[in-house]
Amino acid sequence: MKKKLINLLFIFSYYSGINKLFYYFSNSRQRVLTFHNVIPDNYFDNSIHLGVSCTESVFESQINEILKQYKITTKIGIPNSCVITFDDGYSNNFENANKTLKEKNLSAVFFIASDLIENQDILWVDKMLFWFAYVPIGSYNICGLSFCVSKKNRENLYIESYLYILENYKEKDTFIQEMNGLYAFSSLNISSDLYSSRFKALSKFEIEEMKRNGHLIACHSTSHDILSRLDDIELSTEILKCEKLISSLYNCNYFSYPFGSDKEVNDKVVNAFKNSLFQKCFTNKWSWKIENNPYSIQRLSLPNTQNKYLINAHLSGFYYFIKHIF
């Protein structure tokens, strides 16, 4: 009932002019949007590993709604404009997102984890999502924790495992290895088309083609580590590895913090990047408080929907106002 009432409120705000007021009073604030994977509609199975993904038709619809309100740019700090960004570096960014953007003559920022490109292997966090999405129903013991997988609790179990790794970060690799030992990633039941679209890494050829299409290729760390869990030496080493790839893999000095919330990006991390070659660093949070800090640029994300009322509620900021109230 609460969800239906909120949806009705978004419809009302769209037609009553409330959204326009929110757009007007925040027109000096640039919108920076986070996307991850753009998947063909007929492959999308709503598994938990697609939680931050959208379909091709949704992506095109959202770009069309954005263009009604903003000019899309890759420059940071332009009032009343929008920057489209992508995280991670999977090939669907080239095959699907780039295709739509090219048709509309638009450029975006693609944040890429370099190890994903170099090793052509799934990022550790995606291995966890992949495993919990498709492992058969049953009980599993990983690093001393018991996971009883059912049809309805897969997302909750992934969240539980992620929070465990967040507090026990040195056990991350062991956790992944034990998952694979209990039920091999290669044995998980997923269609080959969806697997390829979702988990195949960008090739170096595709990256160079995206550069030629006017996109910015930016840094998303080497291996998608939780930076707040690295010690000072590890963090400095990570930043140095990333800096060395500027002008070769990356054609700009933007950096997107992996995960990007307060748990993964603390003051130590932000301050470390202030002394780096990176000049713009991006989080994955959005609030009413504007932080004029180039090392903590806020981004917002849209749900996987073509609902123009909900899309505009997010873009205008009205959604976050209601979320704060409720």
N, C-alpha and C positions, 0 to 999 in steps of 0.2 A: 504493500500500500504506500509506504514512504517513497519508494522508487517511482511509482506512478505519479505521485503528487509532485515530486521534483521534476519529472519529465514534463508535466503540465505547466509547471512554473517556467521551464525553459521555453516552451512554446509561447507562453504569455509574454515573457521578456523579449522574445524575438519580434512579435507583432506590436507590442505596446510602446516600443522605443527605449526600453530599459537597456538593452544591449548597446544601442547607439550612444546612450549616455556613458556607458562604461568604456566604449571605444573612444569617445571624445575626450574624457578625462584622463585617459592613459595613452593618448596618441603620441606623446613624446617618448614612450617606452617601446623599444624594439622587441619584437617577439622572436625568440629563438626556439625552434621546434626540434624535438628528438624523434627520429624514426630508427628502426633497426632493420627488420626484414620485410620485403614486399613479395608476397607469395601469390602465384596464380590462384584464382578463385577455386578452381576445381581440385586443387591439391590441399586446400586448407581444411584440416580436420579438427580444429579447436583443441588440440592437445596442449598441455601446459607449456611446452617449449615454444609455443606460438603466442605466449602471453604478451609479448611486446612487439608483435608483428601485425601486419595488416594485409589484406588482399589487394590485388592490383586495382580492382574497381573502386575499392575504398580509398586507396592512395590518390587515384586520379580525381575522385570526387572531393577529397579534402583539399587538394591543390587548387581546384577550381574555386572552392569557398574562400581559401586564403587569398587568392588573387582578387576577389571582390573587395577585399579590405586593405590589402597591403601590396606594395611592390616587393618582389622577392629578390634578395641580394646575398652576396657572400661577405660583404663588408660589415664589420661590427660597429655599432654605435650610431647607426642611421635612424633617426626618429621616424615613427610611423611606417616601419618596414618590417620584413620578416626574413629570417635566415632558416633555411631547411638543412638539417644535419642528420647524418646517419652514424650509428656506432657499430663497431666490430670489424666488418670487412668480409662479409660473405658475398658470394657471386650473384645472388639475387639483386644486390644493389646495382650491378651492371646490367643484368639481363632484363630486369623489370623496372626498377626505379629510374635508372638512367634513360631507359627507352621513353618513359613518360615525360621526363624532364626535357629530353632532347626535342620531343614533338612540340613542346611549349616554349622552346628556346630559353630554358631556365638553367641556372647553375646552382649547385648545392655544395655542402661541405661533407666529405666522407672521412670519418675518423676510423683509422685502421690499426689493429693490433699487429705489429710486425711479425711476431712468431707465427701467427695464423697464416700469413702469406708465405713465409719462409718454409714452414714445416708442412703446410697443407693438411693440418690436423685440427680437429674441433677444439675450441677453447674449453678449458677445464669446467667452467660453469655451465657451458652448454652440454657437456658430457653428463653432468648431474641432471639437468633438465630432461635430456634425451632418455636417460636411464629410468627416471621416475615416471616419465610419460608412457613408456612402453613395456617395462619389466612386468612379467606375468604376476597376477594376484598371488600373494603368499607372504610368508614371513622371512625377513632377512636381517642378519646381524652384521653391522658395519661399525668398525672401531668401537665395539662394545655397546653400541646402540641398537635397539630392536625396532625394526620398521615392518609393520603389518600392512601391506599394500592391498587396497580395495579399489573399487571403481571410483569411489567418491573422494578419497583422501589423498590423491597423488600430489596435488599442489601443496597441501599442508605438510606432507612429508618432505617435499623438496625444501620448503621454507624452514622446517625443523633442521634439516641437514645443513642448510646454508648458515643458519645461526650458530650451529655447532662449529662449523669451520671458521666462522667469524671470531669465535672465542678461542679456538684451538688451531690457529692458522698453520702451525708447523706440521699438522697432521693432514693437510689438504691433499698432498700427493698420495699418501697412504690410503686415505678415504676413497679416492678415485680408483686406485689399484684394487682395493677390496671389492668395490662395486663391480668392477670388470671381472674379478675372480668368481664372484657369486653368480653373475649372469652377464656373459660377455656382451659388450656393446655391439659387436658384429652379429649377434644372434637376435637382437631386438627386432620386433616385427613392425616395419614401417615401409610404405611404398617407396620404390626406388626413385620415383619422380619427386616426391615430397622430400626425401632425404637429400637428393641432389640440389633441389632449390633452396632448402633451408640450411644445409650444413656444408656445402661445397665452398671452399675459400676462393676469394678473388685471385685471379692469375695476374702475374706482372704485366702481361699483355693488356688485360682488361683495365688495369690501373692506368697504364700509359694512354689508352684510348680515352678514358674518363678525363684525364688531364687535357687531352687535345679537345675534348668537348667543353672545356672551360670550367670544370669542377676543381675544387680545392681538395687535395688529399692530405689529411692531417693525422696527427698522432693520437692513438688510443692506448698507449703503453706498449710494452713488448708482448706480455703474455696475459694481460687482463688481471694482474694481481690486485688484491685489496691493499691499496697503498698505505692506508692508515695502520696496517698490521706489519709493515716493514720497519726494521730498525733504521737508524740514521745512515749507516753504511749501505745497507740494501737499497734504501730510497735514493741515495746519491748515485749509486751504480746504475739504477734503473733510469734515472733522468739522463745520465751521461750516454747510455746506450740509445735512448730516444733522440737526443740531440744530434748524434752522429748520423742519423738518417734524414735530417733536414737537408733538402736540396737533392737528395737521391730518391728515396721512396716518397718523401713528403715534399710538396711544393709550397708549403706555407708554415708559419710558426704557431699554429693553433694546437691546443692539446685538450682532449676530453678525458676527464677522470673516469676510470672504470667504475661502474655502478653509479657513482656520482651523488650519493646521499650523504647525510652527516655522519653516518656510521663508517663510511669508507673514505671520506674526505674531511680530515680534521685540520686544525690550524697549522700543525707541523707540516702537513702535506702542502697546503697552500703557500706557506712561507718558503718552503724548499723550492717551489716553482718560481717564486719571485726572483730568485737568483739564477734562473735558467735562461736558455735562449728562447724559450717559449714566451710569447707576449700576450696571448689570449688563452685562458683556460676555462673550461666549461663544466658545470655541475649538471645534475639531473633533478633539480628541484625548482619550484616556483612559489613565490610568496608575495604578499603585498609590499613588503619592505624591499625597496630598490637598493641593491648593493652596487655602488659605483666602483667595483673592484674588478679590474681586467683579469684577475686570477681566480675569480669566483663568479663567472657569468652564468646567470640562471637560464635554464631551459625548461620548457613545458612539453608534455606529450599529449597526443590525442588518442582516444579509444578507437578500436577497430569498428568504426561506424560511418555510415553515409548520412546519418541523421543531422540535417543542417542546423537544427535547433541546439543540439548538444555541441556540435562543432563550434558554432558561434558563441555559445556560453563559455567554452574554454578560451577561445581566442580573445574575446572581449574582456575576460577576467571575471565575469559574473559567476561562473561556475565556482571559482575559488572563494568568492565572497559568500556564496551559499554554503560551501563546504566548511568555511570558518564558523558560520552560524550554527550549523547542525553538527 
